[in-house]
Amino acid sequence: MSTTTVETSAAVNKEDSMAPSPHKATKRGESTAAVRLASHGILIAASLIALFPVAWLVFLSLGPDKDDYLHPGRIWGKMTFDNYTFVLQETKFFDWLQTTMIVTLGTTLIGVVISATTGYAVSRMRFPGYRKFMWVLLVTQMFPVAVLMVPMYQILSELQLIDSYLGLILVYCTTTVPYCAWLMKGYFDTIPFEIDEAGRVDGLTPFGTFARLILPLAKPGLAVAAFYSFLTAFGEVAFAATFMLSDTKYTFAVGLQTFVSEHDAQRNLMAATAVLIAIPVSAFFYFVQKNLVTGLTAGGTKG
């Protein structure tokens, strides 16, 4: 090999080493640092927007005067928990808590049981008129509260269920069961029918198959139905204000209105009560949140 050839090869290698290296190709599914930064920034901004009303409510609940919401900057120098003390000691808060828990848990339990059995029956059994039956349930959701109020009051009055927990629970079930039945029917459709056949082969009755094989697989759907029933009963105002006459049997939603009169609104006490009311809902959401996402997304497609 000549000296000229060696020099030429060395020069070529030197030029190659000095040339800029090509950028590493981004694989599918990978994201750049800029994209990750932007997505995290959007998520942080959305979280702050969602949390701001809650934080603002807590902040206003610490103001001792009813007009502090007009001048929130003044609250910093006089924060106090007196509003919470007043609500817990001077109002019927614990009576409202008792009524709310009885009504919401009763509605949740009865509503989920009825909607689960209804959804399973329509999903698995082909009895005459099963399609029309589901459409009838859907039609019941078309009537506004103002239309249903008078006939429901008449029915409850004849059954002597006015101002009773059971009467209000039954009224709420008429609202929650139709929607939850459709929800559970869609979820049961995603569970393979072969599981029912395997239960029959093992000697299980239809109810045994439903209780021992299907329900454990339907926990996400049951969680969504329970959460919907709980929130509906917890936050409803019109029926509770009409059918519950005793102030000791008010639900939280109705009891909160007692701080608003014709000429005065004690917004500091309302804010403190709202914060206390949010605790049971937050606790219930914590227990069911693991299954909520799965239950909400299931049932949209079959298979």
Summary of the structure (lengths in Angstrom):
residues: 303
radius of gyration: 30.0
end to end distance: 71.3
largest distance: 115.6
contacts: 837
relative contact order: 0.13
helix: 77%
strand: 1%
